């Protein structure tokens, strides 16, 4: 005697098959995934990282285009205060404009940095003038860097 398949069971199996196809080896695909990747599995689109713990506090807010950081990235402390920003330049790969902030939100120092790929790994260094400000926002000194080394400091 042949048994008849229930339509509800068939629909349930079909629904489970569709759900299982939503994930691939690179993670979930779609608007519900937290991070996105391009076809070569490089970060792509907006990325946010959070500190661990029950209160969900933002740690970083960045944007990537095919594995390369673009635009302005923001980095926050555990208390939620802005610690630094990095502006990635489109024309020059590895060139950054960085601004560090005091805990009260005022600018502490700002300048330029570069990331260079070397045979022994990536090298990050500051270069050029870096003005340093007090917590009140007044210029305290200007430091000059070459290849990450402090060359001189000038008081105003």
C-alpha positions as CSV (number, residue, x, y, z in Angstrom):
1,X,0.0,0.0,0.0
2,X,1.5,3.3,-1.0
3,X,1.6,6.1,1.6
4,X,0.8,9.6,0.6
5,X,3.2,12.4,1.5
6,X,1.8,15.2,3.5
7,X,2.0,18.6,1.8
8,X,2.9,20.2,5.2
9,X,5.9,18.0,5.6
10,X,7.0,18.8,2.0
11,X,6.7,22.5,2.6
12,X,8.6,22.3,5.8
13,X,11.5,20.5,4.1
14,X,11.5,23.0,1.3
15,X,11.5,25.9,3.8
16,X,14.5,24.3,5.6
17,X,16.4,23.8,2.3
18,X,15.8,27.5,1.4
19,X,17.1,28.6,4.9
20,X,20.2,26.5,4.7
21,X,21.1,28.0,1.3
22,X,21.3,31.5,2.9
23,X,24.7,30.7,4.4
24,X,27.9,30.0,2.4
25,X,31.5,29.3,3.4
26,X,32.0,33.0,3.8
27,X,29.2,33.6,6.2
28,X,25.6,34.9,6.0
29,X,24.6,36.8,2.9
30,X,22.0,39.5,2.9
31,X,21.0,42.6,4.8
32,X,20.8,40.8,8.1
33,X,24.6,40.0,8.2
34,X,26.7,42.3,10.4
35,X,29.7,42.4,8.0
36,X,29.8,42.0,4.2
37,X,32.5,40.6,1.9
38,X,33.2,40.9,-1.8
39,X,33.7,37.9,-4.1
40,X,37.3,37.5,-3.0
41,X,36.3,37.4,0.7
42,X,37.7,40.9,1.4
43,X,35.8,43.2,3.7
44,X,33.4,45.4,1.8
45,X,30.9,48.0,3.1
46,X,30.3,49.4,6.6
47,X,31.9,47.5,9.5
48,X,31.2,48.1,13.2
49,X,32.9,46.4,16.1
50,X,31.6,46.4,19.7
51,X,33.1,45.9,23.1
52,X,32.2,42.7,24.8
53,X,29.6,42.8,27.5
54,X,25.9,43.3,28.0
55,X,25.8,47.0,27.3
56,X,26.6,47.0,23.5
57,X,29.1,49.8,23.2
58,X,30.6,50.8,19.8
59,X,34.4,50.2,19.6
60,X,35.0,51.1,15.9
61,X,33.1,52.3,12.9
62,X,34.8,51.9,9.6
63,X,34.0,51.4,5.9
64,X,35.8,49.2,3.4
65,X,35.9,49.0,-0.3
66,X,37.2,45.6,-1.6
67,X,39.4,45.1,1.4
68,X,40.8,48.6,1.6
69,X,39.7,51.0,4.3
70,X,38.1,54.2,2.9
71,X,36.7,57.4,4.3
72,X,36.7,58.3,7.9
73,X,37.1,55.6,10.6
74,X,36.2,56.3,14.2
75,X,37.6,54.6,17.2
76,X,35.8,54.8,20.6
77,X,36.9,54.0,24.1
78,X,35.1,51.6,26.5
79,X,33.1,54.5,28.0
80,X,31.9,55.5,24.5
81,X,34.1,58.6,24.1
82,X,35.8,59.2,20.8
83,X,39.5,58.4,21.0
84,X,40.7,58.9,17.5
85,X,39.7,59.3,13.9
86,X,41.5,58.2,10.8
87,X,40.9,59.7,7.4
88,X,42.0,57.3,4.6
89,X,42.9,59.0,1.3
90,X,41.7,57.4,-1.9
91,X,44.5,58.7,-4.2
92,X,47.5,57.6,-2.0
93,X,47.2,54.1,-0.7
94,X,48.4,53.9,2.9
95,X,48.2,57.6,3.7
96,X,46.2,58.6,6.7
97,X,45.3,61.8,8.5
98,X,44.9,61.0,12.2
99,X,43.3,63.0,15.0
100,X,43.6,62.0,18.7
101,X,41.2,63.4,21.3
102,X,41.3,64.2,25.0
103,X,38.7,62.5,27.2
104,X,36.8,65.8,27.3
105,X,36.4,65.6,23.5
106,X,38.8,68.2,22.4
107,X,41.6,67.6,19.9
108,X,44.8,66.3,21.6
109,X,47.1,66.0,18.5
110,X,46.7,65.6,14.8
111,X,48.9,64.8,11.9
112,X,49.7,62.4,9.1
113,X,50.8,58.8,9.0
114,X,51.6,56.1,6.5
115,X,51.3,52.4,6.3
116,X,53.9,50.7,4.1
117,X,54.0,47.0,3.2
118,X,57.6,45.7,3.8
119,X,59.1,42.2,3.4
120,X,59.1,41.7,7.1
121,X,55.5,43.0,7.6
122,X,53.5,46.2,7.6
123,X,55.2,49.3,9.0
124,X,53.1,52.2,10.4
125,X,54.7,55.5,11.1
126,X,54.0,59.2,11.7
127,X,55.6,61.9,9.6
128,X,55.5,65.7,9.2
129,X,54.3,68.2,11.8
130,X,52.0,67.1,14.6
131,X,50.5,70.0,16.7
132,X,49.8,69.0,20.3
133,X,47.0,70.8,22.2
134,X,46.1,71.1,25.8
135,X,42.8,69.9,27.3
136,X,41.6,73.6,26.9
137,X,42.3,73.5,23.2
138,X,45.4,75.7,23.2
139,X,48.5,74.8,21.2
140,X,51.2,73.5,23.5
141,X,53.9,72.5,21.0
142,X,54.5,71.1,17.5
143,X,56.4,67.9,17.1
144,X,58.1,66.9,13.8
145,X,58.4,63.3,12.8
146,X,60.4,61.5,10.1
147,X,59.7,57.8,9.5
148,X,58.1,57.5,12.9
149,X,61.0,59.1,14.9
150,X,60.6,62.4,16.7
151,X,63.1,64.8,15.0
152,X,62.3,68.0,17.0
153,X,59.6,69.7,19.1
154,X,58.9,73.4,18.8
155,X,57.1,75.4,21.5
156,X,54.9,78.3,20.3
